[in-house]
Amino acid sequence: MARTLADILDAAARGRFPAPDGGTTVVPQPSRRDAGVIAFTAHSVVFTDEDPQWVRGTLASLDCDELAAAMNPRFLSAFLARTGRTTDCVDLLTVAGSLPGDPPVELRELTDPDHPRVHSARKRRDDVRVWATDGGVLVLGRGVAGRWETAVEVDEDVRHRGLGRALATAARHLVPPGHWVWSQQAAGNARSVRAFQAAGYRPVGAEALLIAH
């Protein structure tokens, strides 16, 4: 088993996952900002600077399927209470490799963007850059454990025309060659899930990020 979250994520991007043994791996936070849980198939990873014994003891106390314990609402609630953090939802975590050449949609980079998704991205990512096209916005930055992360926003009046897929694909052209680009989609956001999978992003697990105030 890799010993850092960055190692675990890189291995997962390459298709090498933690053993599906029903266990939980606890690793240190990669930064003060980022703590949370990633659930792979039959194995979870908790990244936190809290006492690993507290994590394991709390998981063991739950009356639930041990394969789901790290994403159980009672564990997440205890985790949030102990750390004083908040969270939004459990996301589907997806990843894709970089692509050569130009993006499939014309983009203009915004140097001083004023967009709700951009404000949210700057709270969770470093080195945020933003591009716009008619009807959409693409955000790219360095997120959990330094990984490249992207998010897209499509205006309601231009949906169902493939723009979300095109923007998600564009992010693969914008990351440095040989790097991975990650994205999270809320499980209930079926349109976003479809767009990213159509753009070649592979589901690797579920993720709950704990956000510091």
Disulfide bonds with the S-S distance in Angstrom:
none
